[in-house]
Amino acid sequence: MAIMFIPAQWRDLTHQQTEVEIDASTLRDALTELDRQFPGIHTRLFEHETVRPSIQISVDGSLNSRNLRTPLRPDSEVHFLPAIGGG
C-alpha cells in the first residue's frame, strides 16, 4: 500500500495520524480514497477540481502535483508540501 504522509495542517481531519496507508493504483485514486476515509481532505487539497496552486505533491521524491494519473506502486510514498507563509 502507498503511504500518504499527512501535513500537520491536515491532521485534525486524520485524527492526528501522520501517515496513512492507501491501496490505490494512481495518485487520483489515492486522493479519492483518502478523502473517503477522512472527509474534508478534498476541500483542503483541491480548488475547482485541480490541486491548489499553493500545494505541491511529491510521489517517490518527484514533484508532480499536476499529474493525478501518476501511477503508484505498493511501496510508493506521497508527500504533500503546502506553502508556508511568513516574512
mmCIF file of the C-alpha atoms, coordinates in Angstrom:
data_MODEL
# 
_entry.id   MODEL 
# 
loop_
_atom_site.group_PDB 
_atom_site.id 
_atom_site.type_symbol 
_atom_site.label_atom_id 
_atom_site.label_alt_id 
_atom_site.label_comp_id 
_atom_site.label_asym_id 
_atom_site.label_entity_id 
_atom_site.label_seq_id 
_atom_site.pdbx_PDB_ins_code 
_atom_site.Cartn_x 
_atom_site.Cartn_y 
_atom_site.Cartn_z 
_atom_site.occupancy 
_atom_site.B_iso_or_equiv 
_atom_site.pdbx_formal_charge 
_atom_site.auth_seq_id 
_atom_site.auth_comp_id 
_atom_site.auth_asym_id 
_atom_site.auth_atom_id 
_atom_site.pdbx_PDB_model_num 
ATOM 1  C CA . MET A 1 1  ? 0.000   0.000  0.000   1.00 0.00 ? 1  MET A CA 1 
ATOM 2  C CA . ALA A 1 2  ? 1.168   3.511  -0.750  1.00 0.00 ? 2  ALA A CA 1 
ATOM 3  C CA . ILE A 1 3  ? 1.986   5.658  2.263   1.00 0.00 ? 3  ILE A CA 1 
ATOM 4  C CA . MET A 1 4  ? 0.455   9.128  2.324   1.00 0.00 ? 4  MET A CA 1 
ATOM 5  C CA . PHE A 1 5  ? 2.318   11.482 4.673   1.00 0.00 ? 5  PHE A CA 1 
ATOM 6  C CA . ILE A 1 6  ? -0.154  13.937 6.180   1.00 0.00 ? 6  ILE A CA 1 
ATOM 7  C CA . PRO A 1 7  ? 0.987   17.533 6.785   1.00 0.00 ? 7  PRO A CA 1 
ATOM 8  C CA . ALA A 1 8  ? 0.432   18.973 10.256  1.00 0.00 ? 8  ALA A CA 1 
ATOM 9  C CA . GLN A 1 9  ? -2.220  21.390 8.935   1.00 0.00 ? 9  GLN A CA 1 
ATOM 10 C CA . TRP A 1 10 ? -4.492  18.470 7.917   1.00 0.00 ? 10 TRP A CA 1 
ATOM 11 C CA . ARG A 1 11 ? -4.050  16.166 10.901  1.00 0.00 ? 11 ARG A CA 1 
ATOM 12 C CA . ASP A 1 12 ? -7.213  17.465 12.533  1.00 0.00 ? 12 ASP A CA 1 
ATOM 13 C CA . LEU A 1 13 ? -9.023  15.556 9.743   1.00 0.00 ? 13 LEU A CA 1 
ATOM 14 C CA . THR A 1 14 ? -6.989  12.340 10.160  1.00 0.00 ? 14 THR A CA 1 
ATOM 15 C CA . HIS A 1 15 ? -7.335  12.074 13.952  1.00 0.00 ? 15 HIS A CA 1 
ATOM 16 C CA . GLN A 1 16 ? -3.699  13.211 14.282  1.00 0.00 ? 16 GLN A CA 1 
ATOM 17 C CA . GLN A 1 17 ? -2.349  10.399 12.100  1.00 0.00 ? 17 GLN A CA 1 
ATOM 18 C CA . THR A 1 18 ? 0.918   11.444 10.484  1.00 0.00 ? 18 THR A CA 1 
ATOM 19 C CA . GLU A 1 19 ? 0.736   8.830  7.744   1.00 0.00 ? 19 GLU A CA 1 
ATOM 20 C CA . VAL A 1 20 ? -1.983  6.729  6.166   1.00 0.00 ? 20 VAL A CA 1 
ATOM 21 C CA . GLU A 1 21 ? -1.664  3.615  4.010   1.00 0.00 ? 21 GLU A CA 1 
ATOM 22 C CA . ILE A 1 22 ? -3.851  3.667  0.897   1.00 0.00 ? 22 ILE A CA 1 
ATOM 23 C CA . ASP A 1 23 ? -4.419  0.893  -1.618  1.00 0.00 ? 23 ASP A CA 1 
ATOM 24 C CA . ALA A 1 24 ? -4.610  2.680  -4.980  1.00 0.00 ? 24 ALA A CA 1 
ATOM 25 C CA . SER A 1 25 ? -3.057  2.405  -8.425  1.00 0.00 ? 25 SER A CA 1 
ATOM 26 C CA . THR A 1 26 ? -2.947  6.132  -9.271  1.00 0.00 ? 26 THR A CA 1 
ATOM 27 C CA . LEU A 1 27 ? -2.493  9.366  -7.369  1.00 0.00 ? 27 LEU A CA 1 
ATOM 28 C CA . ARG A 1 28 ? -6.088  10.385 -8.188  1.00 0.00 ? 28 ARG A CA 1 
ATOM 29 C CA . ASP A 1 29 ? -7.439  7.105  -6.783  1.00 0.00 ? 29 ASP A CA 1 
ATOM 30 C CA . ALA A 1 30 ? -5.344  7.542  -3.647  1.00 0.00 ? 30 ALA A CA 1 
ATOM 31 C CA . LEU A 1 31 ? -6.606  11.084 -3.091  1.00 0.00 ? 31 LEU A CA 1 
ATOM 32 C CA . THR A 1 32 ? -10.203 9.958  -3.614  1.00 0.00 ? 32 THR A CA 1 
ATOM 33 C CA . GLU A 1 33 ? -9.755  7.157  -1.069  1.00 0.00 ? 33 GLU A CA 1 
ATOM 34 C CA . LEU A 1 34 ? -8.013  9.493  1.371   1.00 0.00 ? 34 LEU A CA 1 
ATOM 35 C CA . ASP A 1 35 ? -11.000 11.873 1.236   1.00 0.00 ? 35 ASP A CA 1 
ATOM 36 C CA . ARG A 1 36 ? -13.412 8.946  1.604   1.00 0.00 ? 36 ARG A CA 1 
ATOM 37 C CA . GLN A 1 37 ? -11.655 7.892  4.798   1.00 0.00 ? 37 GLN A CA 1 
ATOM 38 C CA . PHE A 1 38 ? -11.135 11.439 6.053   1.00 0.00 ? 38 PHE A CA 1 
ATOM 39 C CA . PRO A 1 39 ? -13.818 13.783 4.695   1.00 0.00 ? 39 PRO A CA 1 
ATOM 40 C CA . GLY A 1 40 ? -12.548 17.299 4.143   1.00 0.00 ? 40 GLY A CA 1 
ATOM 41 C CA . ILE A 1 41 ? -9.185  16.425 2.618   1.00 0.00 ? 41 ILE A CA 1 
ATOM 42 C CA . HIS A 1 42 ? -10.546 17.151 -0.873  1.00 0.00 ? 42 HIS A CA 1 
ATOM 43 C CA . THR A 1 43 ? -11.584 20.663 0.157   1.00 0.00 ? 43 THR A CA 1 
ATOM 44 C CA . ARG A 1 44 ? -8.130  21.444 1.537   1.00 0.00 ? 44 ARG A CA 1 
ATOM 45 C CA . LEU A 1 45 ? -6.322  19.942 -1.434  1.00 0.00 ? 45 LEU A CA 1 
ATOM 46 C CA . PHE A 1 46 ? -8.414  20.973 -4.440  1.00 0.00 ? 46 PHE A CA 1 
ATOM 47 C CA . GLU A 1 47 ? -9.768  24.195 -5.862  1.00 0.00 ? 47 GLU A CA 1 
ATOM 48 C CA . HIS A 1 48 ? -12.143 23.883 -8.830  1.00 0.00 ? 48 HIS A CA 1 
ATOM 49 C CA . GLU A 1 49 ? -11.150 20.202 -9.240  1.00 0.00 ? 49 GLU A CA 1 
ATOM 50 C CA . THR A 1 50 ? -7.449  21.000 -9.630  1.00 0.00 ? 50 THR A CA 1 
ATOM 51 C CA . VAL A 1 51 ? -4.764  20.854 -6.965  1.00 0.00 ? 51 VAL A CA 1 
ATOM 52 C CA . ARG A 1 52 ? -4.498  24.206 -5.223  1.00 0.00 ? 52 ARG A CA 1 
ATOM 53 C CA . PRO A 1 53 ? -1.571  26.255 -6.551  1.00 0.00 ? 53 PRO A CA 1 
ATOM 54 C CA . SER A 1 54 ? -0.199  26.539 -3.007  1.00 0.00 ? 54 SER A CA 1 
ATOM 55 C CA . ILE A 1 55 ? 0.255   22.761 -2.684  1.00 0.00 ? 55 ILE A CA 1 
ATOM 56 C CA . GLN A 1 56 ? 2.858   20.513 -4.249  1.00 0.00 ? 56 GLN A CA 1 
ATOM 57 C CA . ILE A 1 57 ? 2.592   16.728 -4.225  1.00 0.00 ? 57 ILE A CA 1 
ATOM 58 C CA . SER A 1 58 ? 5.663   14.543 -4.257  1.00 0.00 ? 58 SER A CA 1 
ATOM 59 C CA . VAL A 1 59 ? 5.408   10.913 -5.337  1.00 0.00 ? 59 VAL A CA 1 
ATOM 60 C CA . ASP A 1 60 ? 8.524   8.865  -4.647  1.00 0.00 ? 60 ASP A CA 1 
ATOM 61 C CA . GLY A 1 61 ? 10.641  12.014 -4.486  1.00 0.00 ? 61 GLY A CA 1 
ATOM 62 C CA . SER A 1 62 ? 9.375   13.627 -7.696  1.00 0.00 ? 62 SER A CA 1 
ATOM 63 C CA . LEU A 1 63 ? 7.191   16.728 -7.590  1.00 0.00 ? 63 LEU A CA 1 
ATOM 64 C CA . ASN A 1 64 ? 4.168   16.250 -9.795  1.00 0.00 ? 64 ASN A CA 1 
ATOM 65 C CA . SER A 1 65 ? 1.130   17.972 -8.317  1.00 0.00 ? 65 SER A CA 1 
ATOM 66 C CA . ARG A 1 66 ? -0.486  18.457 -11.708 1.00 0.00 ? 66 ARG A CA 1 
ATOM 67 C CA . ASN A 1 67 ? -0.431  14.844 -12.925 1.00 0.00 ? 67 ASN A CA 1 
ATOM 68 C CA . LEU A 1 68 ? -3.101  12.970 -10.994 1.00 0.00 ? 68 LEU A CA 1 
ATOM 69 C CA . ARG A 1 69 ? -2.680  9.962  -13.291 1.00 0.00 ? 69 ARG A CA 1 
ATOM 70 C CA . THR A 1 70 ? 0.737   9.274  -11.799 1.00 0.00 ? 70 THR A CA 1 
ATOM 71 C CA . PRO A 1 71 ? 0.922   5.537  -11.108 1.00 0.00 ? 71 PRO A CA 1 
ATOM 72 C CA . LEU A 1 72 ? 1.546   4.381  -7.573  1.00 0.00 ? 72 LEU A CA 1 
ATOM 73 C CA . ARG A 1 73 ? 3.475   1.286  -6.594  1.00 0.00 ? 73 ARG A CA 1 
ATOM 74 C CA . PRO A 1 74 ? 2.656   -0.683 -3.461  1.00 0.00 ? 74 PRO A CA 1 
ATOM 75 C CA . ASP A 1 75 ? 5.699   0.917  -1.803  1.00 0.00 ? 75 ASP A CA 1 
ATOM 76 C CA . SER A 1 76 ? 5.134   4.478  -3.068  1.00 0.00 ? 76 SER A CA 1 
ATOM 77 C CA . GLU A 1 77 ? 5.477   7.449  -0.734  1.00 0.00 ? 77 GLU A CA 1 
ATOM 78 C CA . VAL A 1 78 ? 3.288   10.509 -1.246  1.00 0.00 ? 78 VAL A CA 1 
ATOM 79 C CA . HIS A 1 79 ? 4.123   13.790 0.475   1.00 0.00 ? 79 HIS A CA 1 
ATOM 80 C CA . PHE A 1 80 ? 2.038   16.974 0.478   1.00 0.00 ? 80 PHE A CA 1 
ATOM 81 C CA . LEU A 1 81 ? 4.025   20.195 0.602   1.00 0.00 ? 81 LEU A CA 1 
ATOM 82 C CA . PRO A 1 82 ? 1.758   23.121 1.499   1.00 0.00 ? 82 PRO A CA 1 
ATOM 83 C CA . ALA A 1 83 ? 3.131   26.602 1.038   1.00 0.00 ? 83 ALA A CA 1 
ATOM 84 C CA . ILE A 1 84 ? 4.271   28.232 4.248   1.00 0.00 ? 84 ILE A CA 1 
ATOM 85 C CA . GLY A 1 85 ? 3.617   31.931 4.553   1.00 0.00 ? 85 GLY A CA 1 
ATOM 86 C CA . GLY A 1 86 ? 5.617   34.380 6.528   1.00 0.00 ? 86 GLY A CA 1 
ATOM 87 C CA . GLY A 1 87 ? 8.186   37.010 6.166   1.00 0.00 ? 87 GLY A CA 1 
# 
